Amino acid sequence: MLFVCCDDAIPRESQLVMALKTLCGFSTGEIALRLFTTEANVYKRLARARARLRKRDAGLQTPPLDALKSRLPSVHTVLYLLSTRGIFQRMPSWRYGTSCAKRPSA
């Protein structure tokens, strides 16, 4: 599914929005907050990305090997952004570094 979200016909910003919404279940408000944009902009990006996929009639089939290779840099970017911005910020009570700095009690 991530390779479908990272179709070359979709701009990178929209690829990220589509992955966060479709695959990770983020709300549009959460996405807007993380990307420093408005919810309306997130809706528009998501709608355009879905429309481009429908236009290409990509479906949910596994793309051919050449397409997978060409999408790999976009997939890496989305995975990086998901792991550095999506997960840690989704859990506000958890602060990076504080749990690592604590020593286990003996």
Number of C-alpha atoms within 10 A of each C-alpha: 11 18 20 22 27 27 24 15 13 21 14 18 14 21 27 26 23 28 23 21 17 15 12 12 12 17 14 19 15 18 22 18 12 13 14 9 12 14 16 12 12 23 18 13 20 23 13 16 24 17 13 15 18 11 10 11 9 13 10 11 8 12 15 8 9 8 14 16 12 14 19 15 12 20 23 12 15 23 16 12 14 17 12 11 13 19 12 14 16 12 9 9 8 11 11 11 8 8 10 9 8 8 7 7 4 3
